[in-house]
Amino acid sequence: MTSIIKIDRSKLPTKYNEVEVNPKLMDFLAQVQLAKPLVNFVAHAHHSYTETIHTPVDDKYEQKTIFRGVKVFENGEELGSLFVGKRCMNGGRVDVFEVSSFRISKMRGDENTTVTSNIKVALRKIKKLFIGRADQELIGEIAKTIRDRTDSLHGEYRHEVSWSFDDDGEGMNYALLGYLARLKGESTISLPVIPATVKDQKKYLTACSNYYESEQIVNGIKNDKGYGVLLRPDGAYIIYSYATKTLARYKSFTDMPTDFQTKLGVFKLLQSAEMCQFGVMFKPEQYMAEKYPNTYFYLKE
């Protein structure tokens, strides 16, 4: 049964090609595939462990790297991950099965993982939990992630602008100019294009430009304009239209309409969170890339 199980290693360095898979994991995956025949398994470097293996015949010990877990995908969407290991229970070490899913939310321990020593319990949880997101769930995920990260970036740029000059000094300048204008019977005053207290004009102008662009994006989201884009690790794109509240799915970059290809192609040259004339991109944050591997974009209309 285990011979029919395929584990995708295509995204791993070549040194992992010969790494063996824990036989108990293979048996577990065989039963999972019977319960969920459309899923596929993907190896990840974080699921490889170095273990000490004892050979009774020659009484030798050797270090060996093996896979004890895999990620689980269906139709390009990551549903969770599976892992086999050992835990101390009831005074001894027993085999356990770990099931991780975005649908698990616990208050203690690993909030997205459940552990059991009973394989039948693990399989019941997999049947219940390993279900792809419905359209409304995806819309909520895309909209919330983009809104939260855009608001955060907008706040950072706002602070960069305010840190570029002495706001207390500029306030005093404005008060004094207003006072002198009133003495002359004037109702308006003129202010310089660059605040007098700016020390680094290049930094100040860059901060203003970034803040202005982020302000346009924030307003676009509030006014239901533009598109939210989710790019999955397998290269599939899901595009959410703020105007129509609908999703469009594309298996690859080349499957999308030319307009989206043109805009998204520009972002390939940018860094983790950077804006351009078409919108903004948010790559996975390095320390959370294992748990949240998707890339998000907001595209202007």
PEJOCOR-V26850 format. One line per field, one symbol per residue. psi: psi as a letter, one per 30 degrees, with the letter a starting at -180 (. if undefined). Layout:
psi=???
//
This chain:
psi=efffkkjkgfgllfffegklkkeeeeeeeeeeeeeiffllkkkkefgkkkljkkjeeghlklkkklkglllklkhfkkfalkkkakljkhglklklkkjkkffkjlflajfgkkklfjeeeeeeeeeeeiklkleeeeeeeeeeeeeeeeeeeeeeeeeeefffljeeeeeeeeeeeeeeeeeggkfllkklekkfgkejeeeeeeeeeeeeeeeeeeeeeeghlakkkkjlfggkkkkkjeefhlkkkkflefflleeeeeefeeffflaejklaffblkjlkkefgfeeiflkkkkkl.
//
